[in-house]
Amino acid sequence: MAAAAALGACGPGPQQTPLWMACKMDTSNTDASKSKATSCAQIISQGAIGDDLETAYRMHGDAEQALGDDNAAVADYSQALKLRPLDGDALDGRAYAYLDQSKYDPAIADLTAAIRINPSDGTAFDYRGAASRDKGDLAAAFQDEDRAIELKPAWAGPWAERGYAYLDEHRYDMALADFGQAEQLDATLTFAFDGSAEANSDKGDVKDAVQAYEQAGNLYIGKKDYVSALADADKEVALEPADPEALNSRCWTMAIANQRLGEALTDCQKSLAIRPGAADVLDSLGFVQFRQGHFADAIQSYSAALAKAPKQASSLYMRGVAKLRAGDQDGGQSDIDAAKAADASVADQFTGYGVTP
């Protein structure tokens, strides 16, 4: 005990050691979350007590939730709350884990307790409002989202959530106003763009709905959430089955996702039948053919695109990659170099789609 006390007096505090710093770090990816979980578990197993043990359980819960194990997260937050019943962060965390499991009543109970502890917790009001909306209690949802907006007017989340509450009441103009505000505050909030698309679709404003779905789909592609991107692309085409832009958008999305390539080919061909020689559609068609391993066809499509739009760097770059795959090393490298000179980011774009020379 004396040695431990002396070490504590000279060294870092209990929650400042490398192990503790790893346990308390913010995580943005799976590897970091796994490292956080491992560090927190070590602290727990090494006999932490009191506030240190409570913090370790709560942080372990955060890591488990980030890793998608909501049951483990709930168990950790519950352990933390046994040690410190008024820990608002643990209550919030457990509530979010419950929400992931669609367990609305316990989530609302935890959020209500968190709000009692911190009445200015705008996030708790927002999530409680979302839980109430999912339960069908729109009056409670509006009350909480109004309060969340009062507390955090520059945060896009409550505006989008209130937009969905208006959408549930078929008050489309009010919904669109809130979704628009959310989009202005956070231009990457897919949730808001999907809401705008739904509201416009329900209103019968098909063109605006298609545009919003395309915006949301592009954001999903940027996040590599191809399931959601394809779902939005399908909705676009369902609304406008003969719209060449909607068909091209879905063709391109399928090519990026490397899924449903036969359907993608059909979409691009239908789009070209309506807009013969369209450079953007020929570019999409070339990528589909490249994904299928039909390199000669891809080269032909990209060449046709470049005949219409000589500065279209994506077509030039991918024609170069297709030429390399077909064995034309000099021609392929020449196209790639020219594409990079026209757009320095083009190689990174296709690397993100899993394509490299």
C-alpha positions as CSV (number, residue, x, y, z in Angstrom):
1,M,0.0,0.0,0.0
2,A,2.8,2.4,0.9
3,A,4.5,1.7,-2.5
4,A,1.3,2.3,-4.3
5,A,0.7,5.6,-2.5
6,A,4.2,6.8,-3.2
7,L,3.8,5.9,-6.9
8,G,0.5,7.8,-7.0
9,A,2.1,10.8,-5.4
10,C,4.9,11.0,-8.0
11,G,3.2,9.7,-11.1
12,P,0.1,10.5,-13.0
13,G,-3.3,10.4,-11.3
14,P,-5.4,7.3,-11.4
15,Q,-7.3,8.3,-14.6
16,Q,-4.2,9.8,-16.3
17,T,-2.2,6.7,-17.0
18,P,-1.9,5.4,-20.6
19,L,-4.4,2.6,-19.9
20,W,-7.0,5.1,-18.5
21,M,-6.4,7.5,-21.4
22,A,-7.1,4.7,-23.9
23,C,-10.3,3.8,-21.9
24,K,-11.5,7.3,-22.0
25,M,-10.6,8.2,-25.6
26,D,-13.2,9.2,-28.2
27,T,-13.6,6.6,-30.9
28,S,-14.3,7.0,-34.6
29,N,-13.8,3.5,-36.0
30,T,-14.0,-0.1,-35.1
31,D,-10.3,-0.6,-34.2
32,A,-10.3,2.4,-31.8
33,S,-13.5,1.1,-30.2
34,K,-12.0,-2.3,-29.7
35,S,-8.9,-0.8,-28.1
36,K,-11.1,1.3,-25.9
37,A,-13.2,-1.7,-24.8
38,T,-10.0,-3.7,-24.1
39,S,-8.5,-1.0,-22.0
40,C,-11.6,-0.4,-19.9
41,A,-12.0,-4.2,-19.4
42,Q,-8.5,-4.3,-18.1
43,I,-9.1,-1.6,-15.6
44,I,-12.3,-3.4,-14.4
45,S,-10.5,-6.7,-14.1
46,Q,-7.5,-5.1,-12.2
47,G,-9.8,-4.2,-9.3
48,A,-10.8,-0.6,-9.8
49,I,-13.1,0.7,-7.1
50,G,-15.5,3.6,-6.5
51,D,-15.7,6.3,-9.1
52,D,-12.9,4.7,-11.1
53,L,-14.9,1.5,-11.5
54,E,-18.1,3.4,-12.4
55,T,-16.2,5.4,-15.0
56,A,-14.6,2.3,-16.5
57,Y,-18.0,0.6,-16.8
58,R,-19.5,3.6,-18.4
59,M,-16.7,4.0,-20.9
60,H,-16.8,0.2,-21.6
61,G,-20.5,0.7,-22.4
62,D,-19.7,3.5,-24.8
63,A,-17.2,1.2,-26.6
64,E,-19.7,-1.7,-26.8
65,Q,-22.4,0.6,-28.1
66,A,-20.0,1.9,-30.8
67,L,-19.2,-1.7,-31.7
68,G,-23.0,-2.5,-32.1
69,D,-23.4,-4.7,-29.0
70,D,-26.3,-2.9,-27.4
71,N,-27.0,-5.7,-24.9
72,A,-23.5,-5.5,-23.5
73,A,-23.7,-1.7,-23.5
74,V,-26.9,-1.8,-21.4
75,A,-25.3,-4.2,-19.0
76,D,-22.3,-1.9,-18.6
77,Y,-24.3,1.2,-18.1
78,S,-26.5,-0.6,-15.6
79,Q,-23.4,-1.5,-13.6
80,A,-22.2,2.1,-13.7
81,L,-25.6,3.3,-12.5
82,K,-25.6,0.9,-9.6
83,L,-22.4,2.6,-8.5
84,R,-23.6,6.2,-9.3
85,P,-27.3,6.4,-9.8
86,L,-27.2,10.1,-10.8
87,D,-24.7,9.7,-13.6
88,G,-26.5,11.5,-16.5
89,D,-24.0,10.3,-19.1
90,A,-24.7,6.7,-18.2
91,L,-28.4,7.3,-18.3
92,D,-28.1,8.9,-21.7
93,G,-25.9,6.1,-22.9
94,R,-28.2,3.4,-21.7
95,A,-31.2,5.2,-23.2
96,Y,-29.5,5.4,-26.7
97,A,-28.7,1.6,-26.4
98,Y,-32.4,1.0,-25.6
99,L,-33.4,3.1,-28.6
100,D,-31.2,1.1,-30.9
101,Q,-33.2,-1.9,-29.7
102,S,-36.6,-0.1,-30.2
103,K,-37.2,-0.3,-26.4
104,Y,-38.9,3.0,-26.1
105,D,-40.3,2.9,-22.6
106,P,-37.1,2.2,-20.8
107,A,-35.3,4.7,-23.0
108,I,-37.8,7.4,-22.2
109,A,-37.5,6.5,-18.5
110,D,-33.7,6.9,-18.6
111,L,-33.9,10.2,-20.6
112,T,-36.5,11.6,-18.2
113,A,-34.1,10.8,-15.3
114,A,-31.2,12.4,-17.2
115,I,-33.3,15.6,-17.8
116,R,-34.1,15.8,-14.1
117,I,-30.4,15.8,-13.4
118,N,-29.6,18.3,-16.2
119,P,-32.7,20.2,-17.4
120,S,-30.6,21.9,-20.0
121,D,-29.6,18.7,-21.8
122,G,-31.0,19.4,-25.3
123,T,-29.7,16.0,-26.6
124,A,-31.8,14.2,-24.0
125,F,-34.9,16.2,-25.0
126,D,-34.3,15.4,-28.7
127,Y,-33.8,11.7,-28.1
128,R,-36.8,11.5,-25.8
129,G,-38.9,13.3,-28.5
130,A,-37.7,10.8,-31.1
131,A,-38.7,7.9,-28.8
132,S,-42.1,9.4,-28.3
133,R,-42.6,9.8,-32.0
134,D,-41.7,6.2,-32.7
135,K,-44.2,5.2,-30.0
136,G,-46.9,7.3,-31.8
137,D,-47.1,10.0,-29.0
138,L,-46.7,13.0,-31.3
139,A,-47.8,15.5,-28.6
140,A,-44.9,14.5,-26.4
141,A,-42.6,14.4,-29.4
142,F,-43.4,18.0,-30.4
143,Q,-43.0,19.2,-26.8
144,D,-39.6,17.7,-26.4
145,E,-38.3,18.7,-29.9
146,D,-39.5,22.3,-29.3
147,R,-37.5,22.3,-26.1
148,A,-34.5,20.8,-27.7
149,I,-34.5,23.5,-30.4
150,E,-34.8,26.2,-27.7
151,L,-31.7,24.7,-26.0
152,K,-29.7,23.9,-29.1
153,P,-31.0,26.0,-32.0
154,A,-27.8,25.4,-34.1
155,W,-28.1,21.6,-33.9
156,A,-29.7,20.0,-36.9
157,G,-31.0,16.9,-35.2
158,P,-34.1,18.3,-33.4
159,W,-35.2,20.2,-36.5
160,A,-35.1,17.0,-38.5
161,E,-36.9,15.1,-35.8
162,R,-39.6,17.7,-35.5
163,G,-39.9,17.6,-39.3
164,Y,-40.7,13.9,-39.1
165,A,-43.3,14.6,-36.5
166,Y,-45.0,17.1,-38.8
167,L,-44.7,14.5,-41.6
168,D,-46.5,12.0,-39.5
169,E,-49.3,14.5,-39.1
170,H,-49.3,15.1,-42.9
171,R,-48.4,18.8,-42.4
172,Y,-46.0,18.8,-45.3
173,D,-45.1,22.4,-45.5
174,M,-44.2,22.6,-41.8
175,A,-42.2,19.4,-42.3
176,L,-40.3,20.8,-45.3
177,A,-39.5,24.0,-43.4
178,D,-37.9,22.0,-40.6
179,F,-36.1,19.7,-42.9
180,G,-34.8,22.7,-44.8
181,Q,-33.5,24.3,-41.6
182,A,-31.8,21.0,-40.6
183,E,-30.1,20.8,-44.1
184,Q,-28.8,24.3,-43.7
185,L,-27.3,23.6,-40.4
186,D,-25.8,20.3,-41.4
187,A,-25.5,19.6,-45.2
188,T,-24.4,16.0,-44.5
189,L,-27.5,15.0,-42.5
190,T,-29.0,12.2,-44.7
191,F,-31.9,11.9,-42.3
192,A,-33.1,15.4,-43.2
193,F,-32.7,14.9,-47.0
194,D,-34.7,11.6,-46.8
195,G,-37.4,13.5,-44.8
196,S,-37.6,16.2,-47.5
197,A,-37.9,13.5,-50.1
198,E,-40.7,11.8,-48.3
199,A,-42.6,15.0,-47.6
200,N,-42.3,16.1,-51.3
201,S,-43.3,12.7,-52.4
202,D,-46.4,12.7,-50.2
203,K,-47.3,16.2,-51.4
204,G,-47.0,15.0,-55.0
205,D,-44.0,17.2,-55.8
206,V,-42.2,14.4,-57.6
207,K,-39.3,16.4,-59.1
208,D,-38.4,17.8,-55.7
209,A,-38.7,14.4,-54.1
210,V,-36.4,12.8,-56.7
211,Q,-33.8,15.6,-56.2
212,A,-33.9,15.1,-52.4
213,Y,-33.5,11.3,-52.7
214,E,-30.5,11.9,-55.1
215,Q,-28.9,14.3,-52.6
216,A,-29.4,11.8,-49.8
217,G,-28.1,9.0,-51.9
218,N,-24.9,10.9,-52.8
219,L,-24.3,11.5,-49.1
220,Y,-24.8,7.8,-48.3
221,I,-22.3,6.9,-51.0
222,G,-19.8,9.3,-49.4
223,K,-20.3,7.4,-46.1
224,K,-20.0,4.0,-48.0
225,D,-23.6,3.2,-46.9
226,Y,-24.5,1.5,-50.1
227,V,-27.6,-0.2,-48.7
228,S,-29.2,3.2,-48.0
229,A,-27.9,4.7,-51.2
230,L,-29.5,1.9,-53.3
231,A,-32.7,2.2,-51.3
232,D,-33.0,5.9,-52.2
233,A,-32.0,5.2,-55.8
234,D,-34.9,2.7,-56.0
235,K,-37.3,5.3,-54.6
236,E,-36.1,7.8,-57.2
237,V,-36.9,5.4,-60.1
238,A,-40.2,4.3,-58.5
239,L,-41.3,8.0,-58.5
240,E,-40.0,8.7,-62.1
241,P,-39.5,5.4,-63.9
242,A,-38.9,7.2,-67.3
243,D,-36.7,9.9,-65.9
244,P,-33.3,9.5,-67.6
245,E,-31.5,11.3,-64.7
246,A,-33.1,9.0,-62.1
247,L,-32.2,5.9,-64.2
248,N,-28.6,7.2,-64.5
249,S,-28.4,7.9,-60.8
250,R,-29.4,4.4,-59.9
251,C,-27.1,2.9,-62.6
252,W,-24.2,4.9,-61.2
253,T,-25.1,3.9,-57.6
254,M,-25.2,0.2,-58.5
255,A,-21.8,0.5,-60.2
256,I,-20.2,2.2,-57.2
257,A,-21.7,-0.4,-54.9
258,N,-20.7,-3.2,-57.3
259,Q,-24.2,-4.7,-56.9
260,R,-27.1,-5.6,-59.2
261,L,-24.9,-4.9,-62.3
262,G,-27.4,-6.5,-64.7
263,E,-30.0,-4.0,-63.5
264,A,-27.5,-1.2,-63.7
265,L,-26.8,-2.0,-67.4
266,T,-30.5,-1.9,-68.1
267,D,-30.9,1.4,-66.3
268,C,-28.1,3.0,-68.3
269,Q,-29.3,1.7,-71.6
270,K,-32.8,3.0,-70.8
271,S,-31.4,6.4,-69.9
272,L,-29.4,6.5,-73.1
273,A,-32.4,5.6,-75.2
274,I,-34.0,8.8,-73.8
275,R,-30.9,11.0,-74.0
276,P,-28.7,9.5,-76.7
277,G,-25.0,10.3,-76.4
278,A,-25.3,11.8,-72.8
279,A,-21.7,11.9,-71.5
280,D,-22.7,11.4,-67.9
281,V,-24.7,8.3,-68.7
282,L,-22.0,6.9,-71.0
283,D,-19.6,7.4,-68.0
284,S,-21.9,5.4,-65.8
285,L,-22.3,2.7,-68.4
286,G,-18.5,2.4,-68.7
287,F,-18.2,1.9,-65.0
288,V,-20.8,-0.9,-65.0
289,Q,-19.0,-2.6,-67.9
290,F,-15.7,-2.2,-66.1
291,R,-17.2,-3.8,-62.9
292,Q,-18.5,-6.7,-65.1
293,G,-14.9,-7.3,-66.4
294,H,-16.0,-6.2,-70.0
295,F,-13.0,-4.0,-70.5
296,A,-13.3,-3.5,-74.3
297,D,-16.9,-2.4,-73.9
298,A,-15.9,-0.1,-71.1
299,I,-13.2,1.5,-73.2
300,Q,-15.7,2.0,-76.0
301,S,-18.3,3.7,-73.6
302,Y,-15.6,5.9,-72.1
303,S,-14.4,6.9,-75.5
304,A,-17.9,7.8,-76.5
305,A,-18.3,9.9,-73.3
306,L,-15.0,11.7,-74.0
307,A,-16.1,12.5,-77.6
308,K,-19.0,14.4,-76.0
309,A,-17.1,15.8,-72.9
310,P,-13.3,15.7,-73.5
311,K,-12.5,17.1,-70.1
312,Q,-14.6,14.6,-68.1
313,A,-11.8,13.3,-65.9
314,S,-13.6,10.3,-64.5
315,S,-14.1,8.9,-68.0
316,L,-10.5,9.5,-68.9
317,Y,-9.2,8.0,-65.7
318,M,-11.3,4.9,-65.9
319,R,-10.6,4.4,-69.6
320,G,-7.0,4.4,-68.6
321,V,-7.6,1.7,-65.9
322,A,-9.7,-0.3,-68.3
323,K,-6.9,-0.1,-70.9
324,L,-4.4,-1.4,-68.3
325,R,-6.7,-4.3,-67.5
326,A,-6.9,-5.0,-71.3
327,G,-3.1,-5.1,-71.6
328,D,-2.5,-1.6,-73.1
329,Q,0.1,-0.3,-70.6
330,D,1.2,2.8,-72.5
331,G,-2.3,3.9,-73.5
332,G,-3.7,3.2,-70.1
333,Q,-0.9,5.2,-68.3
334,S,-1.3,8.1,-70.8
335,D,-5.0,8.4,-70.0
336,I,-4.4,8.1,-66.2
337,D,-1.8,10.9,-66.3
338,A,-4.0,13.1,-68.4
339,A,-6.9,12.5,-66.0
340,K,-4.8,13.4,-63.0
341,A,-3.6,16.6,-64.7
342,A,-7.2,17.6,-65.3
343,D,-8.4,16.6,-61.8
344,A,-5.9,15.8,-59.1
345,S,-8.6,14.1,-56.9
346,V,-9.9,11.7,-59.5
347,A,-7.6,8.8,-58.4
348,D,-8.7,9.2,-54.8
349,Q,-12.3,9.2,-55.9
350,F,-12.0,5.7,-57.5
351,T,-9.7,4.4,-54.8
352,G,-12.7,5.1,-52.5
353,Y,-14.8,2.8,-54.8
354,G,-12.2,0.1,-54.6
355,V,-10.6,0.7,-58.0
356,T,-6.9,1.2,-58.4
357,P,-4.6,1.0,-61.5
